[in-house]
C-alpha cells in the first residue's frame, strides 16, 4: 500500500520512516525545499536515536521518498497522514493554520477515495473541521474519510515507541477507514498491541488527557519534593514506594526541574483553553501548569541558597535539551533556568551532547564548552540540568579540583547525597536532605 505523510518534522519523519520499515511505500512531503533537499542527501534535521539509519534504510530499499509536491503526495497515496506543526497561540489555544492549509490542499488535489489521518496533536473538534475544509475545497465529488490517530511517541525513544506502542488509537466515523488503518498497523498484531477504536472527538481528547495526566503526575511529585525537603523525607523513596502500587505505577514520578518539551507545556495549556471554550474549568490541569512554573523558579532559589548572591557567579551547566537523547530545547527547563540565572548577573558555561547548535542560536551570550569537564573549570558551582547518560558517571574528583568551590547542584537526582558528601561536595538535589561535606 502507498501512503503519504505531510510534514517532515519530528512526528512526520518518524512516522514515515517507521511505516517504510513496516514495508509500506511512503512518500514524505514537506513544503520546505531546503529540508527536503537535506533529507534527500541523508541529513536528518534533528537528533533522534536510530532515525538516521532507519531513514537511510527506507530510502535504500526504495520504500521511502521525499517530495515538495503535494499533488504527487496526494495522487499516489490511499492514506495521507497530516503531521504538520500545531504551535501554541499566546492565549494557550492552538494555531491550526498549517492543518487548514494542508487539508484544503489535499481537498483540491483529490481525485479518488482517500483516508486523511490527523497525526498532529489537535484540539477536540479539529477532525470535523478537517472534514469541512476538505469538502469545501474539492474540485469534484470524491469520497473520503477523516481519521484521528494521535501519536504517543516520546522524543529520544520515538522509534521504539512507534514499533512497540502501548496502544493505537483510531478515531473514525466509518468501518472502511478503520479497516484500512488497521491494515497499516498489521505488524503490531504480532505483538498484540491493543487498538482502541473511537469517535473522532474521543480520539482527539485521549491524546490531551494522556499528556495532561502525565504532566500532572510530574507536577505532583515535584510538589511532593518540596514538602520532602521541608520535613527531611526522601522523594525518591516516596516515589518508589508509591510506584509499587500497581494502581499508581512507577513511571513519570521522577522529581526534577519541571516538565518541558514541545508537547506537555503546550498540550496542558491547550486543554485548559479547550475547557474554557466549553465553560468547563480544568482546575487540575491548571494547577499542574502553575506547579511547573513554580518548580523552575524554585530551582533558581535552590541555586541562590547554595551560592548566595548570583551576580558575577560563574555557573557550569550540564545539559541543555529538555530531556536526554534529543537535541530539542523547546521549553527546556535547563534553558528557562539559565535565562533566570543570566538575569541575576550569573555567567553561564554549558555543555550538552546534542543541543549546542540550537542553544547557540537562542542564547548567543552563553559560553558553550567542548565537553562535560570544561564546564567546571573555574566555576563556582555545577548544575546538572538534564540527565544524559554521560553525566551519570562523571569523574567527580576531576570536577571537584576544577571548581572554585565544590558545589554540585543536581536537578535530576542522578548522584547519591551520602557519596557526594563523602567526596567533599556541597551537594544539593531535589526532594532529598542535603548533607554537609564530610
Ligand atoms: C511526551 C509524551 O510522553 C509522549 O507520549 C507524547 O507522544 C509526546 O509528549 C507528544 O505529545 O508528542 P516527550 O515530550 O517526548 O513525550 O517527553 P517525555 O519523556 O514525556 O518528557 C516530558 C518532560 O517531562 C521532560 O521535560 C522530562 O524531563 C519530564 N519528566 C518526565 C520528568 O520531569 N519526570 C518524569 O518522571 C518524566
Boltz pocket constraint, residues with backbone or C-beta under 6 A from the ligand:
constraints:
  - pocket:
      binder: B
      contacts: [[A, 121], [A, 151], [A, 152], [A, 153], [A, 154], [A, 155], [A, 156], [A, 211], [A, 214], [A, 218], [A, 251], [A, 252], [A, 253], [A, 254], [A, 255], [A, 256], [A, 257], [A, 258], [A, 259], [A, 260], [A, 261], [A, 262], [A, 263], [A, 264], [A, 267], [A, 322], [A, 323]]
      max_distance: 6.0
